[in-house]
């Protein structure tokens, strides 16, 4: 590839981040003149400069390899399969984390929401989902929003769907991922129920099944309200990623945990036993 190719890629990332050449130069300890020369192909950036600019532009690890290749350098970041022996410690650590979080749901997904690991709390939520939707590879977005998946059980589907689609939109804006865009277009086209389902009032809901009482519970984040065996469970989710990843596979992994948002959900999950 020519140096113009890396310049065009860097300009695209800079414009996507809404950063001027002058601002980027200041962050990268360079000059706007040099940044301009790199972007228009008049100057070939060093390998160190490519990585420095990529860091200040928050370019995903996978795309940093693409920048290096475009500039004529070897990729810096490995792309190790998750089932490789070198990933043994990582797999063991994730499994320990997921198991330790039970009975609450937790799972690990890759950059396109393919489920790579999940605990028994997730399996509980998926009870009754049609077998054809559970054939691997499982996709968390597809399972959640599909009209034959979890969607009919989600009490605040419109709110939760909007949250998930907005999350995907942010990821698409941050990374040039055609598979992610294709997934977004698929799940965004899933039909919604013909009539709006009841949604919780601002700041509170009445949790659980008929025996859970009528005490309003304040929310500190948008909850997922989902039915299971006649009970309405309430969760808020948290997503964790790995700090300073040096491998494409690791960089694209995300651990999502679902924290019970009310005492009734805690009581019900613990009642299910080990």
HELIX and SHEET records of a PDB file:
HELIX    1   1 UNK A    3  UNK A   17  1                                  15    
HELIX    2   2 UNK A   21  UNK A   27  1                                   7    
HELIX    3   3 UNK A   32  UNK A   39  1                                   8    
HELIX    4   4 UNK A   47  UNK A   56  1                                  10    
HELIX    5   5 UNK A   61  UNK A   70  1                                  10    
HELIX    6   6 UNK A   85  UNK A   87  5                                   3    
HELIX    7   7 UNK A   88  UNK A  101  1                                  14    
HELIX    8   8 UNK A  120  UNK A  125  1                                   6    
HELIX    9   9 UNK A  131  UNK A  134  5                                   4    
HELIX   10  10 UNK A  140  UNK A  145  1                                   6    
HELIX   11  11 UNK A  151  UNK A  153  5                                   3    
HELIX   12  12 UNK A  157  UNK A  174  1                                  18    
HELIX   13  13 UNK A  178  UNK A  188  1                                  11    
HELIX   14  14 UNK A  248  UNK A  251  1                                   4    
HELIX   15  15 UNK A  263  UNK A  271  1                                   9    
SHEET    1   A 5 UNK A 115  UNK A 118  0                                        
SHEET    2   A 5 UNK A 106  UNK A 109 -1                                        
SHEET    3   A 5 UNK A 254  UNK A 260 -1                                        
SHEET    4   A 5 UNK A 231  UNK A 240 -1                                        
SHEET    5   A 5 UNK A 224  UNK A 228 -1                                        
SHEET    1   B 2 UNK A 204  UNK A 206  0                                        
SHEET    2   B 2 UNK A 216  UNK A 218 -1                                        
END                                                                             
